Amino acid sequence: MSDSDRQVFHVGDHAVGSLAPALHAQVATAFPHWLRGCALHAPADDAALAELAGCLRNWGVAGRWRDELLPVLDPADVPGTRRLARIERACMRPLGLLTQAVHLNGWAPDGRVWLQQRALDKATDPGLWDTLAGGLVSAREPDLSTALAREVHEEAGLQLADLQGLRTTGQVRQSRPIDPTPLGAGWLIEDLLAWDAVIPQALSPVNLDGEVAQFACLPWGEVLNLHAAGQITVEAAWVLGCSARQRGLPWPERGEAYAATVQRLAQSTTGAGVVQGLP
């Protein structure tokens, strides 16, 4: 299914997501008062969206339930600072809602790069290699800097203040189908926001949240080998590629499947810059 087959989902007057046709019909039946013509307009109200989330869970459409709220963002607002309401994280993909993910590339002083191997019980990309730390911005976090600091601490046991040369390396919006369900596939639309930093020689990452199988500090050639073998996540590949271009390192695309995914990325900026107060 292409994105053109999906039905627009509104929160208030803002077009914020998209539904597979079968799911759109199911939601319209359950919430007929949300219909304006053929379009669904959920109220910008946490309680109403919690009711919708409960329905998605009962219908077998929601992802892994986490009891974690994510902001409902206006995709027209780049990089997505306008928050309209909150909803359970497990419902983001079925509703095609925009998420934000912060990622940090951690470099050793000698030019090697730290990667994490994702835990084998992760719902997405178990066992694949990823950036040193990264994850979604939650509704409880007021800005990207807070989210990045939390992820770096939880996943790598490090504090941003202890890192050297922290800088942004790029941001991009990716969009693609994901997670087939009985009522049609979900849709991933996500802003990836990337940073670089040097991990001082005296420090080593230690996972605190149980979501990392292991860390490895690898020469760039070994990272390229993992990339060529398809052992690095799509998101990490883009974040590593941003850093590689700025450092003058090679970073080839990983075959037709990877190229097809990259072609779905839009609104790309690969230059370094400042994002919400971070250097």
Buried (B, 14 or more C-beta within 10 A) or exposed (E): EEEEEBBBBBBBEBBBBBBBEBBBBBBBEBBEEBEEEEBBBBBBBBEBBBEBBEBBBEBEBBBEEEEEBBBBBBBEEEBBEEBBBBBBBBBBBBBBBBBBBBBBBBBBEEEBBBBBBBBEEBEBBEEBBBBBBBBBBBBEBEEBBBBBBBBBBBBBBBEBEEBEEBBBBBBBBBBBBBBEBEBBBBBBBBBBBBBBBBBEEEBBBEBEBEBBBEBBBBEBEBBBEBBEEBBBBBBBBBBBBBBBBBBEBEBEEBEEEBEEBBEBBEEBBBEBEEBBEBE
